[in-house]
Amino acid sequence: MERSYSTAAALAKLSGEKNPTIARLRFDDTCEVYMVRDSVWKAAGLEPMEGCICIGCLEKRLGRRLKPKDFPRRHPFNSLPGTERLIERRDLDDEETAR
């Protein structure tokens, strides 16, 4: 990302472009982009926004499976598409939603 940003900034300077495209991101069923509550990061020995970790590795650190309540509902990352594993952990199933 740093290299992409530096290259885009240099090209923008040369061309006079004010808002260069630095990177294109795609979120689909192969991604695990999410946010969990600060208490979950802490329990895993991590700080919020300290880096990236897949759901499986986070669960291994926690010693348990993630639950829907671990994910803040209003965080924009938690409305993105994701792997089946992420969606199973993050989203309430129909039975829980009906309660």
URDAGI-V204400 format. One record per residue. N is the residue number from 1. PSI is psi in degrees with one decimal (NA if undefined). BURIAL is b if it has 16 or more other C-alpha atoms within 10 Angstrom, else e. Layout:
n:N psi:PSI burial:BURIAL
n:N psi:PSI burial:BURIAL
//
This chain:
n:1 psi:-42.9 burial:e
n:2 psi:-42.2 burial:e
n:3 psi:-42.0 burial:e
n:4 psi:-43.3 burial:e
n:5 psi:-46.5 burial:e
n:6 psi:-42.8 burial:e
n:7 psi:-46.1 burial:e
n:8 psi:-40.4 burial:b
n:9 psi:-41.1 burial:b
n:10 psi:-43.5 burial:e
n:11 psi:-38.8 burial:e
n:12 psi:-40.2 burial:e
n:13 psi:-41.8 burial:e
n:14 psi:-38.5 burial:e
n:15 psi:-14.1 burial:e
n:16 psi:6.6 burial:e
n:17 psi:135.7 burial:e
n:18 psi:-35.6 burial:e
n:19 psi:77.6 burial:e
n:20 psi:151.1 burial:b
n:21 psi:122.4 burial:e
n:22 psi:-44.8 burial:e
n:23 psi:153.7 burial:e
n:24 psi:129.2 burial:e
n:25 psi:144.3 burial:e
n:26 psi:130.3 burial:e
n:27 psi:121.4 burial:e
n:28 psi:-162.3 burial:e
n:29 psi:8.2 burial:e
n:30 psi:1.9 burial:e
n:31 psi:149.9 burial:e
n:32 psi:72.6 burial:b
n:33 psi:120.1 burial:b
n:34 psi:170.6 burial:b
n:35 psi:135.5 burial:b
n:36 psi:167.7 burial:b
n:37 psi:152.2 burial:e
n:38 psi:-36.8 burial:b
n:39 psi:-31.2 burial:e
n:40 psi:-44.3 burial:b
n:41 psi:-46.5 burial:b
n:42 psi:-43.9 burial:e
n:43 psi:-27.1 burial:e
n:44 psi:-0.8 burial:b
n:45 psi:24.3 burial:e
n:46 psi:158.8 burial:b
n:47 psi:148.5 burial:e
n:48 psi:139.5 burial:e
n:49 psi:24.2 burial:e
n:50 psi:-19.6 burial:e
n:51 psi:-162.0 burial:e
n:52 psi:139.8 burial:e
n:53 psi:136.1 burial:e
n:54 psi:163.3 burial:e
n:55 psi:-44.2 burial:b
n:56 psi:-43.3 burial:e
n:57 psi:-36.9 burial:e
n:58 psi:-44.3 burial:b
n:59 psi:-37.1 burial:e
n:60 psi:-42.8 burial:e
n:61 psi:-37.9 burial:e
n:62 psi:-27.4 burial:b
n:63 psi:23.0 burial:e
n:64 psi:165.3 burial:e
n:65 psi:140.5 burial:e
n:66 psi:150.3 burial:b
n:67 psi:159.1 burial:e
n:68 psi:-35.2 burial:b
n:69 psi:-13.1 burial:e
n:70 psi:-17.9 burial:b
n:71 psi:121.0 burial:b
n:72 psi:122.9 burial:b
n:73 psi:-36.6 burial:b
n:74 psi:-1.7 burial:e
n:75 psi:130.8 burial:e
n:76 psi:-31.0 burial:e
n:77 psi:-30.1 burial:b
n:78 psi:9.2 burial:b
n:79 psi:2.0 burial:e
n:80 psi:157.0 burial:e
n:81 psi:165.6 burial:b
n:82 psi:-175.1 burial:b
n:83 psi:161.1 burial:e
n:84 psi:-40.1 burial:e
n:85 psi:-47.5 burial:e
n:86 psi:-47.1 burial:b
n:87 psi:-38.1 burial:b
n:88 psi:-38.9 burial:e
n:89 psi:-40.7 burial:b
n:90 psi:-41.3 burial:b
n:91 psi:138.3 burial:b
n:92 psi:139.9 burial:e
n:93 psi:171.1 burial:e
n:94 psi:-36.6 burial:e
n:95 psi:-44.3 burial:e
n:96 psi:-36.6 burial:e
n:97 psi:-35.5 burial:e
n:98 psi:-20.9 burial:e
n:99 psi:NA burial:e
//
